[in-house]
Amino acid sequence: MHAGDDLSAYEKEFYKMNWLWLVSYFFGGAFAANAVPHVVSGVVGRAFQSPFAKPSGEGLSSSTLNVLWGFFNASVAYLLIEHVGNFQLRSWVHVLSLGLGGLLISVFSARHFGQFYGGNASPGV
């Protein structure tokens, strides 16, 4: 007899869906974190990189386009976090999944955009 044999079909489906929920929360965190620099840059009137620039991710897009792109990212984050599964702010697993998604896209963005703004250079000591 295996450890999972005593689970009902409903419980097996719940645990399978819970795993998929965590993937959704991970990507929700990534979209939420990605929304921040676009909205902030747009609101202060500064051009910033976006997927719509030429070349994509390197050229600059208008501040208006960045506000729209940022709000699109925030909307996708909302849908992934609140409308997939049952996100519980008191569940450390849910929050960890969300936070990891946000952390990974933030570190990637820092490394990628640091090459344009000098953020990858080590300060001389």
C-alpha positions as a Python dict, from the first residue, in 0.01 Angstrom:
ca = {
    (1, 'M'): (0, 0, 0),
    (2, 'H'): (133, 345, -96),
    (3, 'A'): (106, 666, 107),
    (4, 'G'): (-129, 833, -146),
    (5, 'D'): (-370, 539, -181),
    (6, 'D'): (-604, 659, 95),
    (7, 'L'): (-673, 996, -73),
    (8, 'S'): (-1011, 1045, -235),
    (9, 'A'): (-1037, 1155, -597),
    (10, 'Y'): (-1139, 1503, -474),
    (11, 'E'): (-832, 1529, -250),
    (12, 'K'): (-601, 1415, -531),
    (13, 'E'): (-751, 1677, -764),
    (14, 'F'): (-720, 1944, -491),
    (15, 'Y'): (-348, 1876, -440),
    (16, 'K'): (-288, 1870, -816),
    (17, 'M'): (-467, 2203, -857),
    (18, 'N'): (-288, 2350, -556),
    (19, 'W'): (44, 2287, -733),
    (20, 'L'): (-88, 2464, -1043),
    (21, 'W'): (-205, 2751, -821),
    (22, 'L'): (152, 2797, -697),
    (23, 'V'): (277, 2825, -1055),
    (24, 'S'): (9, 3087, -1118),
    (25, 'Y'): (112, 3282, -805),
    (26, 'F'): (478, 3264, -914),
    (27, 'F'): (397, 3424, -1250),
    (28, 'G'): (158, 3665, -1080),
    (29, 'G'): (449, 3787, -868),
    (30, 'A'): (663, 3826, -1179),
    (31, 'F'): (398, 4030, -1358),
    (32, 'A'): (337, 4245, -1047),
    (33, 'A'): (707, 4321, -1008),
    (34, 'N'): (739, 4395, -1379),
    (35, 'A'): (454, 4647, -1358),
    (36, 'V'): (638, 4870, -1110),
    (37, 'P'): (925, 5013, -1321),
    (38, 'H'): (697, 5070, -1620),
    (39, 'V'): (429, 5257, -1425),
    (40, 'V'): (683, 5459, -1223),
    (41, 'S'): (888, 5556, -1531),
    (42, 'G'): (573, 5650, -1718),
    (43, 'V'): (422, 5853, -1436),
    (44, 'V'): (738, 6062, -1396),
    (45, 'G'): (739, 6118, -1773),
    (46, 'R'): (1052, 5923, -1852),
    (47, 'A'): (1095, 5696, -2153),
    (48, 'F'): (1185, 5339, -2061),
    (49, 'Q'): (1252, 5006, -2234),
    (50, 'S'): (954, 4793, -2325),
    (51, 'P'): (879, 4498, -2554),
    (52, 'F'): (735, 4744, -2809),
    (53, 'A'): (1059, 4943, -2856),
    (54, 'K'): (1302, 4890, -3140),
    (55, 'P'): (1505, 4680, -3065),
    (56, 'S'): (1271, 4507, -2822),
    (57, 'G'): (1381, 4539, -2460),
    (58, 'E'): (1664, 4776, -2547),
    (59, 'G'): (1512, 5078, -2722),
    (60, 'L'): (1299, 5330, -2537),
    (61, 'S'): (920, 5355, -2541),
    (62, 'S'): (718, 5663, -2453),
    (63, 'S'): (607, 5732, -2098),
    (64, 'T'): (242, 5685, -2201),
    (65, 'L'): (311, 5344, -2352),
    (66, 'N'): (498, 5243, -2035),
    (67, 'V'): (203, 5340, -1814),
    (68, 'L'): (-28, 5132, -2033),
    (69, 'W'): (216, 4837, -2035),
    (70, 'G'): (260, 4860, -1659),
    (71, 'F'): (-114, 4856, -1596),
    (72, 'F'): (-151, 4561, -1833),
    (73, 'N'): (113, 4375, -1627),
    (74, 'A'): (-67, 4468, -1304),
    (75, 'S'): (-396, 4341, -1447),
    (76, 'V'): (-243, 4008, -1548),
    (77, 'A'): (-88, 3980, -1200),
    (78, 'Y'): (-427, 4042, -1041),
    (79, 'L'): (-592, 3775, -1254),
    (80, 'L'): (-319, 3518, -1183),
    (81, 'I'): (-318, 3583, -809),
    (82, 'E'): (-684, 3643, -729),
    (83, 'H'): (-874, 3446, -991),
    (84, 'V'): (-670, 3128, -1009),
    (85, 'G'): (-695, 2910, -704),
    (86, 'N'): (-755, 3053, -360),
    (87, 'F'): (-464, 3282, -268),
    (88, 'Q'): (-420, 3308, 108),
    (89, 'L'): (-196, 3587, 233),
    (90, 'R'): (-139, 3391, 555),
    (91, 'S'): (-13, 3084, 368),
    (92, 'W'): (366, 3098, 360),
    (93, 'V'): (371, 2866, 59),
    (94, 'H'): (147, 3100, -142),
    (95, 'V'): (344, 3409, -39),
    (96, 'L'): (677, 3235, -105),
    (97, 'S'): (567, 3137, -456),
    (98, 'L'): (451, 3493, -527),
    (99, 'G'): (768, 3643, -378),
    (100, 'L'): (1000, 3413, -573),
    (101, 'G'): (837, 3515, -900),
    (102, 'G'): (879, 3881, -810),
    (103, 'L'): (1236, 3832, -690),
    (104, 'L'): (1352, 3642, -998),
    (105, 'I'): (1210, 3890, -1250),
    (106, 'S'): (1354, 4177, -1042),
    (107, 'V'): (1705, 4029, -1038),
    (108, 'F'): (1683, 3951, -1409),
    (109, 'S'): (1565, 4306, -1481),
    (110, 'A'): (1839, 4458, -1266),
    (111, 'R'): (2104, 4265, -1457),
    (112, 'H'): (1949, 4331, -1798),
    (113, 'F'): (1875, 4703, -1756),
    (114, 'G'): (2190, 4760, -1551),
    (115, 'Q'): (2389, 4732, -1873),
    (116, 'F'): (2211, 5045, -2003),
    (117, 'Y'): (2222, 5253, -1686),
    (118, 'G'): (2555, 5149, -1534),
    (119, 'G'): (2393, 4943, -1259),
    (120, 'N'): (2614, 4640, -1319),
    (121, 'A'): (2941, 4824, -1260),
    (122, 'S'): (3111, 4763, -926),
    (123, 'P'): (3187, 5085, -741),
    (124, 'G'): (3561, 5148, -694),
    (125, 'V'): (3673, 5103, -336),
}
